[in-house]
Amino acid sequence: MAATSPPTRPHVVATGFIRTPSPGPSRVSMTLGRRRRASPRWRPPRCSRGGKPMPETKNESEAELQKEVGMLGWFKIDSVAADIISIAAPAVLALAADPITALVDTAFVGHIGSAELAAVGASIAVFNLVSKLFNVPLLTVTTSFVAEQQAVDADYKSTGGRDEFSTPQEKSSKQSKQRKILPAVSTSLALAAGIGLLEMVALIVGSGTLVNMIGIPVVLLLLFGMLSLAGHKSFCLLSTQDSPMRIPAEQFLTLRAYGAPPIIVALAAQGAFRGFLDTKTPLYAVGAGNLLNAVLDAVFIFPLGLGVSGAALATVTSEYLTAFILLWKLNDEVELFSWNIIGDGIMRYLKSGGLLICRTIAVFLTLTLSTSLATREGPVPMAGYEICLQVWLTISLLNDALALAGQALLAGEYAKGNYKQARKVLYRVMQVGGVTGVALAASLFVGFGSLSLLFTDDPAVLDVARSGVWFVAISQPANAIAFVADGLYYGVSDFAYAAHSTLFAGAISSIFLLVAAPNFGLGGIWAGLTLFMSLRAIAGFWRIWSKDGPWEVIWSETE
């Protein structure tokens, strides 16, 4: 199941370089992360009375290690924990951008009619499926690779290295005097543009097929043959009543497709900023886009009478604004387009992205199977299950933000070979994740009954939803550890193990769901999802503390 890597210092395919050496600090935003020394401060060796150096004893090294581990064994808000929180807090709000956009569209479209509301909901589900399948892996890979190159570049500059790789034209360019060349950024943006265009074409051309697949039928033409008295055969065409959701669903999905390129380009830019440990700039850009979307919804849908098409146009326009702001700010820090895109770097992106696509498919199939089994229980159990699932997924955004912080911090220290600091990041992010999981479990156990009232006032549905509080609450510690472990995998580019372990957990949990759901109903389904997250958490613990693959190097200095 596990994919191992050679226990060597990580190899950054193409490091970033400063165009022109400058005595001042780099303009790349590093305010949220305090950079540490790549190597410990030199200390003169202790000498004996005869003046000869005395070698350090094993007991002294072990005592220093035990002191380090003992200090980390108690949870406290030190500089690393503060970095984790300062990165994760803005990231939570930025991660909530897509759900907020969908919620705003739903609120406005709901005043048009029920058919239009259902159509938009189905179209958003299709669009999000395509987006998460291809866009999120690129975002994750970009964060790791940019963090690696940023760390190596900072280390390179601190040693007084010169830029020997830029062309003479680039060196003489005054505009790029303080901007960096990070091939990871250029490669990510190039891939994002290509993938975005392919997604747009596929959604436009295949909108009808995709709408059919989600259960909204097309017009059916019935052909009847009739024989006239003169012996001539005539035909009569009779059409069935088309679904009222068909036309608005296809209109919304077709127009929404034009927003595919800016979405993935914006995600690639967000990945670059995350690699710089800057999650505030993406938050501002996403906030501006959401604000514009709400304003345009109010203008396009009702005063201009564009209906569902107006909602799609408002969303697409806001996505282009978000992408423009992110590219504009990113251009102040690095060269967006550079000829230093190396073929090996592109292959690394594609290989890592392919592994994460497999992981995403495993998660999607497990959740889809659980939802499918819940629908067989009837409308009331399904409604209660949906409330629990949506609360569960929404809270996962907080755990995802913690994973993001751990990924960016660990990737930087790992790339510089600062393994002592990498271990400290590992301990702290696990501790913050565990404390967060326990706190969420306690809060949900106490307040889930009141929270469920926001979704429905049907007593039968509320009873089902409240019976699922055990699943929503008890699974939170396992959820937090599983998400944090994913972030740590990505921080050391352990993408193969992330994919294989999730596929294994998904397969075991799916078998459990198929056996338990028919016998225990929703209780079996909730137990299956809890098993899925628990297996992922156990796999994370086992991988990290087994000292295998890239983790062997991180733990090597403790041996």
Buried (B, 14 or more C-beta within 10 A) or exposed (E): EBBEBEBEEBEBBBBBBBBBEEEEEBEBBBEBBEBBEBEEEEEEEEEEEEEEEEEEEEEEEEEEBEEBEEEBEEEEEEEBBEBBBBBBBBBBBBBBBBBBBBEBBBEBBBEBBEBBBBBBBBBBEBBBBBBBBBBBBBBBBBBBBBBBBBBBBBBBBEEEEEBEEBEEEBEEBEEBEBBBBBBBBBBBBBBBBEBBEBBBEBBBEBBBEBBBEBEBEBEEEEEEEEEEEEEEEEEEEEEEEEBBBBBBBBBBBBBBBBBBBBBBBBBBBBBBBBBBBBBBBBBBBBBBBBEBBBEBBBEBBBEEEBBBBBBBBBBBBBBBBBBBBBBEBBBEBBBBEBEBBBEEBBEBBEEBBEBBBBBBBBBBBBBEBBBEBBEEBEEEBBBBBBBBBEBBEEBBBBBBBBBBBBBBBBBBBBBBBBBBBBBBBBBBBBBBBBBBBEEBBEBBBEEBEEBBEEBBEEEEBBEBBBBBBBBBBBBBBBBBBBBBBBBBBBBBBBBBBBBBBBBBBBBBBBEBBEEBBEEEBBBBBBBBBBBBBBBBBBBBEBBBEEBBBBBBBBBEEBE
